[in-house]
Amino acid sequence: MATDARRKEVYWARYDITAGAVVRRGEPMVGKAEAIPEQVRSLPVVGRGGVLYADWFGRRLGPLDVSAGALAGLAARRLAAGHELPGADPMYLRRPDATPRTLRTLVMP
């Protein structure tokens, strides 16, 4: 899976797909398409990153974007099968553009 991360980068993760499940291998990453390991880039890719950086990725499969309906359907199937869904915690894959200013202490002579 490779999606547009702006700044000429992609968010990407590697998944194993079987008849019964889709399992992520490793943690999601962000970076320049050319910096993604060759053994990952040569695999079929799902997502907008495969179109934006077609020179760097293998054959593109599936949709450009994941629909909310597909995610809801997946969650419903997992819950019906007795699985617990993970928490909705944000994942920050890179440092923010904006950072709080540091306060300076004025020292009087």
QUIKA-V319839 format. One record per backbone hydrogen bond with DSSP energy under -0.5 kcal/mol. NH is the residue of the N-H (numbers start at 1). CO is the residue of the C=O. If there is no record, write none. Layout:
NH;CO, NH;CO
//
This chain:
2;46, 3;11, 5;9, 9;6, 10;31, 11;3, 12;29, 13;1, 14;25, 16;23, 18;16, 18;21, 23;16, 25;14, 26;24, 29;12, 31;10, 35;32, 36;32, 36;33, 40;37, 41;37, 42;38, 43;40, 45;59, 47;61, 47;63, 48;64, 49;2, 50;2, 50;47, 51;48, 52;48, 53;49, 54;51, 56;53, 57;53, 58;41, 58;43, 61;45, 71;67, 72;68, 73;69, 74;70, 75;71, 76;72, 77;73, 78;74, 79;75, 80;76, 81;77, 82;79, 83;78, 89;87, 92;90, 93;91, 106;104, 108;106
//
